[in-house]
């Protein structure tokens, strides 16, 4: 069967209440394309969690390297999966959102690893109006996110592999396809500017972040062009003023550096 064919596997675990499907606490959405060497480890980091606490949704972008064979291997343990051409990682993530049934949404890269025990978060993820975020690990060691405020978010975004979003965060839409690499930054700004949402730091290491994805290697010109206007739109004016001054000083310094 061609790996561009639409395929899906419905969630098989049922609750004991009249045969109805039990709503998981977390929907883990994993976009992937041509990651055959790393995908299985990423999948197992979710599938090894306490049964019933999370569902795993895999959206493949028409891989050609054997990735789909790995997905099929675990298809009976996935809530949903498909393989088809898409318009990039955020298009895949939006497709996953449409299939999610969890109270919270979490996005894991196909070369990253979920390290937290999700059952430890059952009593932590308790407010449907709160975006929860924790720490993460890289090859260089642990990274503590700590508390984010508007000043810090204006400087840089929260690592995507450390965030749990309530369903409410997506009521007004998912990720913008205008931004190919940093749509998650735009989304975090949008959430921060949403008066119906709060952000809360939780002191848990959530995942190992490989840093091998596109966002770590490729720039996003469209986002960089819109960054200041987005910060002005979603963050308080003092944060906009702060980052504007930093950007001006940075440009001034670069202009003063003469080529040898």
N, C-alpha and C positions, 0 to 999 in steps of 0.2 A: 504494500500500500504506500502510495507516495506520501512523503512527510508533509506535504502542503495540504493534505486532506484535513478537513475539520474532524476532530475526534474529541470525545469527552467521556469522563467516567464519573457517574454520580456517587455522592458520598454513601457508603454502605452502613456505617455505624448508626444504629437507631436507638432512640431512648426506649425505656420500658413503659412510657406513657402512651398507650394506644397506638404504638408503632410509629409515632411521630418522630421526626428527626430532632435530635437535641441540638439546640443552638450552641455553637462553640463560643468560648470566651474570645478567641482570637482567630481571625482569618489571615493566614500567612500567604501572601501573593508573591510568586517568584517569576519574574520575567527572565527569559533565557534565549540565547542564540549562539550556537556553535561553542558550547562549553563542556564538551564530552569529558574532558579530563577532571573537571572539578564538580560537576553537577551532582553526582551520586553522594558525595560527602555533604553537600548542602542539603539535599533532600533528606538524608538520614538524620541530620541534626534537628529536623522538625518532626520526622516520623517516629523518632525515638522518645518523643515527649509523652507525658501521661495521656492515656487514651481519652478522647472526648474533649480535651481542653482546647485543641486547635484543629482547624481544617487547613489543608494545603492545596493551593490553586497554582497550577503551573501554566504559564502562557509562553509558548515557544514561537519564535519569529521565523519559521520555516528553515530550521537548521539543516545543514547538509553533512555534518561530521559524525553522525552517530548519536547525537544528543537525544533524538526522538526514541531511539532504542532504549536508552536509559529511562526515559519517562515511561515508556510502555512497561518496563520491568516492574515499576511500582504503581502502575495505573489503578490497581484495585485498592490502593491505600490513599489515593488522591480524591479530594472532593470534586475536582474538575480539572481538565486540562484540554488544551487544543494546540495545534500547530498550523500556522498560516502566516503568510507575509503580512507585515505590519508597517507602521510609520515610525518605528523607533521604540525605545524602552518605555516611554511614557504612554504611548498608545497601548502597549502590552499591559501596562499597569492599570490603565483605565478599563481594559477588557476584563481584567481580573476583578476589579471593583464591582462590575455588574453581576458577578457570580458569587460574591462574598455574602455569607450569612452571619458572620461573627459580630460581637458587640464592639470589637476593636479591630482595626486593620493594621497589618504590619507587612513591610516590604523587605524581602531578603534577596540580595544579589545571588546569582547562581554560582559564584565563586567565593561567597562568604559563608560563615558558619554561625548558626544560632547557638550561643553558649549558655544562656540563662535557662534555668528550669522554669518553664512557664507556670507550673502549678504553684510556685512560690509567689507568683504575681496575682493569684486569684483574689486575695484580700486587698491588693494594692490598686488594681485597676477597677475602681469602684464608682467613678463619677463620669457619666456619659457626656459631660460637657468639658472634660479635661483631656488635653494632649499630654501624654506621659512620655518622658524621655530619660534615658540612663546613660551609662558609659559604654565604651567599646574597646576593642583590642586590635592592634595592628602587629605586623612583624617586629616593629620596634618596641612593642610592649603595650601596657594598658594606657588608655587615654580617658581621663576623667572629664566629662562634659561640664559638670557643675551647673550652677544656676545661669540661665540665659535671661537677659533683659533686653529691652529695645536697643540699647547702645550696642550690645554684643551681637545681636542678630543683624544689625545694620552692617557690622563688619564682616560677618560670615554666618553661614547657616548651621543648623544642628545636623550632625551626621545622620543620614537617612536610615542607617541600619540600627539606630538606637531609639527609634520613635514608634510609639503606639498611638494611632489616631482613633478617636471615637467615630462612630458612624456619622454623627452630626457634622463632623468636619467636612464631609463630602456632600452635604445637602445642596450646596450651590454649585456643584460640579467637581470634576476631578482635575487632573493635571493638564496644563496648557501645552498643546502640541507646538506652539510657537517657539518654545525653548527646548532645544534638542538635548541639552546636557544638564541644565540647571533649573528645570521646571519644578523640582522638589524645593529649591530655594524660594522660588516665586510662591509656591503653595504654602510654605511655612510663613512667609510674610503675610499672605492672605489670611491664614489662620490667626496669626498674632493680631491682625487688625480686626478680627471678628469679635465683637463685644460679647457674643454668646459662648465663646470658648476661653478656656484658661490653659496655661502651660504649667506643668509641674515636673521638677527634676526628681528622679528616684535613684537611689544609690545602688544600682545593680549593673553589673557588666552584662550587656545584652547580646553582643555578637562579636565575632572576629571579622574585621573588615579588611579584605585583601588589598584594596587599593589598585586592583587591576582593571576596574571598570572604566568606561569612557569618561566619566566625570572627573577621574583622577588624571586623565591623560590629554583631554581635548578641551579647548576653550569653547564658550558659547557666546558668539558675538552678539546675537539678538538679545540675550539677557544682559550682557554687559552694557549694551546701548540703552536698555530700559532700566537699569538697576536703580539709579537715583530717583527716577520718577516713581518706581514701585515702592521704594523706601518712603518717599514723600507721601504716597497714597495710603500706605498701611501702617506706618509707624509714627510716633509722636514727632513733632517738629524738631525737638532738640536732637533726636537721633539722626534726622535728615541733615541738620546743620553740622553735626559732628562728622558724619561721613563725607559731606560735601567739602568741608575744610581739609580733611585727610586726603581726599582725592585731589584737591587743588595743590596741596603741598607735594604730593607724589608726582604730579605732572610737572611742577616747577623744578623739582630736583632732577627729574629725568631730562628736562630741557637744558639743564646746566651741565650735564655730562657730555663733553665733546668727544667725538670718536678719535681714537689714536691715529 
